[in-house]
Amino acid sequence: PLEFQPGHLNPEITWSYNLGTAVKPLPGLETTFNLYRSDTRDRIALDPTRDFAAFNLDRAYSQGVEAEVAYEYKMVRQKIGYSYLQAEGKDASTNYDYSTLAFSPKHKIDYRADVTLPWQTQTTLDLLYVYKQWTGIGESGVEIPDYLVANLKLSKKIGFAELFVACNNFLNRH
């Protein structure tokens, strides 16, 4: 693991690159695809073994891919997305190679369905799957297991306002 370096924090300096596309091959169907990378010098990280004290990593990067497909037909709109993340950092004082950054799940999948109902009402279901991650750098510390969060919402438009009732995390995932 990377060493804690006491002292002052330097500001992060980041260069980000992004290449993406969106295509609508058919009415109601849209696909998006995105590649990205960020290179950071003096990345600010947190050390969970020292009450989450902040320190600088010499170098870090995040890169990945995101893909999404959305389809709308009559009263139903659905969207499913996937993202892959590789986030790593290193500290030259420890002479280690790059290590996985804390709180960086490699995979995420999200799904959303909106159904338009009579009387200007709508119901929405959101599902979010997050792959396992760790509280420490280099897949150390406490492993946070993968989880699925499910949210449900019923809403009604009245003029310029929206009234709703929602149940977030109704599967009670921690």
N, C-alpha and C positions, 0 to 999 in steps of 0.2 A: 504494500500500500504506500501511498504518497505521504510524505512527512508534513506535519503542521509547521508552518513558518511564521513565528510571531512577529509582530511589528505592524507597520502601516499597510493599508491596502492601496494598490495601484488601480487606476481605472482600467476597465477592459477596453481593448481595441479590437473590433471585429470587422471582417470583410465577409460579405454574404453574396452568394451566387445562386441564381434561380433560373430554371428553364422549364417552362410549362406550356401546355396546350389544352384547349377546350374544343370539343367537336360535338356538333348536333347532327348526327347522321340521319335521324328520322324525327318527325314531329313528336314532341313530348319526351324524347330521349336525349340526354346530354352526358358526355363522358369528359372527365378531366384527368390529366396526368401531369405530375410535377416532380422534377428532380431538384434537389437543393444541397447546398453545402455552406457552412459558416466556419471560418478560421478565426480563432480568438487568441490574442496575446494577453497575458495577465488575467485569465479567466478567474472570476471569483467563485470559489467553491466553499462548501460548508463541511465542517468536521463534526459528525454526530457523536464522536467519543469525547468531545470537548464542548459540550452544550451548544453544538452547532456554531462554533466560532468560525468566522469567515477568514479565508486566506486566499492568496493568489496561486494559481497554477501557472507555469511558464507558458505552456501552449495547450490549446484544446481545439477540437473540431467537432462539428455535428454534420452529418450528412444522411440523406435518405431519399425515399420516394413516397409519393402520395398518389393514390388513384381513387377515383370516385365515379359512380354511375348513378344517374338520377333518371327516373321515369315517371311521367305524369299522364294519367289516362282518366278522363272524366273527373270523378270526385276524389281520386286517390293519387297522391304523390309520394313516391318512395325514393330513398337515397341510401346507398351503401358505400362506405369508404374504407380504405385500408391505408395504413402508413407503416413504414419501416424506418427505424431510426438507429443510427450508429453514432454514439456520442462518447468521445474519449479525450483524455487529457494526460499531460505528463509534467513532471517537475524535474528540471535538470539537476537539482542538488541531490536527488536520490538515484540518478542514473538508471531509472527504470524506463522501459518502453511505455508506450501509451497504455492507459488503463481505462476501463469503462467508467463513465461518470455516474455519480449517485443519482437516483431518481430518474433514470433514463430507460423506460420500457422499450424494448426493441420493436414490439408489434402493438398496434391498436386497430380495432375494427369498430366502426360505428354504423348504426342503422337508424333510419328515421322514416316513419310513415305518418302522413297527414291525411285524414279523411274529412272531407267537407260534408257536413250534415245539413238538413233543412234548418230554416230560421237563423241563418248566419252563425251557425255553430260549427265547431271543428274539434276533432279529437286528434291527439298527437301521441305517438309512442316513440320513445328514444331508447336505444340500447347502446351501451358502450362497453366493449371488452378491452381490458388493458392487461398486457402480458406482465409476468413477474419482473420485479426490479429490486434494487438493494439500496440501503440507506448510506452505504459507504462506497468510496472509490474502489475500483477493481473488483466489483461484485463481492464486497465485504460488508460487514455490519449485519444488520437485520434484513433478511429476505422478505420482501413484501410479495405474497403470492398473487398470481393472476386473479382477476375478478371481473364480474359483469355487473354494471349498474343499469337499472331499468327505471324509466320515468314515464308517467302517464299524465296527460293533461286534457281537460275538456274546457273549451272556451267559447264565448259568445260575444259578438260585436254589437255594441249599442251606440250608434252614432260614431263619435270619434274615440270612444273608450272600448276597452276589452275587459270583460269579466271572465274569470277563470277559476277553476279548482284543479289542483295538481297534487299528485303523489310522487315525490321524488325518492329514488332509491327504494322502491317498494319491495325489492328482494332483500333489503336490509344487509347489504354488503359493507364490510369495514375495510 
